[in-house]
Amino acid sequence: QHERVIIIGGGAAGMSAAAKARRSNPNLELVAYERSGYVSYGACGLPYAIKGEIARIEDVVVRTPAQFAKQGITALVRHEVLALDTVAQTLEVRNLETGVTFTDHYDKLLIAAGGSPSRPPIPGANLPGVFALRNVEDALAIQAWIHQHRPSQGVIIGGGYIGLEMAEALAVHDIELTIVEQLPQLLPSLDAEMAAHVHAELERQGVAIQTGQGVSAINGDDRVREVIAGATSFPAEIVIMAVGVRPNVNLARQAGITIGPTGAIAVDDQQRTNLPNVWSAGDVTEAINLVTGKPTWVPLGTTANKQGKVAGENLAGGAARFGGIVGTSVVKIFETTAASTGLTEARAKAEGLAVKTASATANSRAHYMPGHADIHVRLVYEAGSGRMLGGQLVGHEGVSKRIDIIAAALHAGWSVEQLGELDLAYAPPFSPVWDPILVAANLAK
Ligand code: FAD
């Protein structure tokens, strides 16, 4: 009899693992349980689907259950895993269509349950017209609301990257927006001086920003009407709650699986949990931060795919390893791109490191080329050794690939001086002869 591999969660991590396990071992029985109606969807594309840049929301689906079936992978949507017994190696599953609950057995298990949007207990948060965005169904609901109610005013609660992507997505639908963020700045992946450029872009685009004030209530009747923050009422016919994400660790915790210091599932470098025959990957899982050497939780699709691939190989009997992450991210905010990797100055200080920074504003292309624009660069490095700790970039063009140069430097453990010596490509349409990264690195003392 063939080994039975069960995967909890049919997102990026779960289905990458399934596909890799299948390629590595054609004889495995592979079953993925997914509680939503879709597997293998690119959640990252959802804001652009709501914006209308992608024709249909379902276009973010990479592969359907029927396509997985052709590979011999059983992907069961609308099936929720309710409980896990890691001694008997069984799970209790509910078919959400029929309401029938049944027991399944695994030889090997992958927990790839992902994360869920945080839902702070704000009165009125359940009113019709208040949404969080995580999966295809959420996006379909937001789209339907916009079409049905044609909201003219909206509030986005939370100024992280999903909140900012949704600002752009909703603005296209002629919705006048306010972003309410309780911290003093938007985008915690940036130091304050870099976030200021993002604030400026949003204001240029007509989006109001209210920082330093948490939302105390959401009011309405049969639907949402206003959001209260401090002493101010913001009229709203649509509200997006984007106040962060939490790892879905309840099943794992109840089953005795070790939860790490970050609140996500602790794994070794082969994605194994503390329990035999149980692996974990994706947003429900920690990773090692290569800059600090400590566990970190940065729930991103990039990591979910990589951890899923490693877990998939190991479910099939392999010994693949996942080295860790530096926490690289990029976000488009209307005409501006903001990117970050490694530690911010604030984060590095919180880690007890002796930090220095070097900042520069330089041209994205040769100054005589039409279309050139400022790129703001901020490098964070260790005093004394000069070891690179992180970097941030904000600008109109050329940001997304330049952040990857800094990410590579972090993986390599380079100093800021080594970064400043790189032989980077130059021609006038692409960069100035001194690339903005080199300009900033050469300002480091
Ligand atoms: P998930 O995608 O959360 O998948 C887990 C699945 O498990 C879910 O489908 C869930 O329904 C299912 N599940 C949970 N519990 C159970 C259960 N008990 N039984 C059955 N099924 C269960 N990342 C980037 O790198 N770049 C981006 O630009 C980016 N943009 C994003 C934009 C948005 C709007 C969102 C929401 C996320 C974005 N991300 C981005 C993050 C990225 O989508 C996630 O990191 C990635 O989806 C994680 O994959 P995962 O498989 O670990 O988790």
Boltz pocket constraint, residues with backbone or C-beta under 6 A from the ligand:
constraints:
  - pocket:
      binder: B
      contacts: [[A, 8], [A, 9], [A, 10], [A, 11], [A, 12], [A, 13], [A, 14], [A, 33], [A, 34], [A, 35], [A, 36], [A, 38], [A, 41], [A, 42], [A, 43], [A, 44], [A, 45], [A, 46], [A, 47], [A, 79], [A, 80], [A, 81], [A, 82], [A, 112], [A, 113], [A, 114], [A, 115], [A, 116], [A, 133], [A, 134], [A, 135], [A, 162], [A, 248], [A, 251], [A, 281], [A, 282], [A, 283], [A, 284], [A, 299], [A, 300], [A, 301], [A, 302], [A, 303], [A, 304], [A, 328], [A, 330]]
      max_distance: 6.0
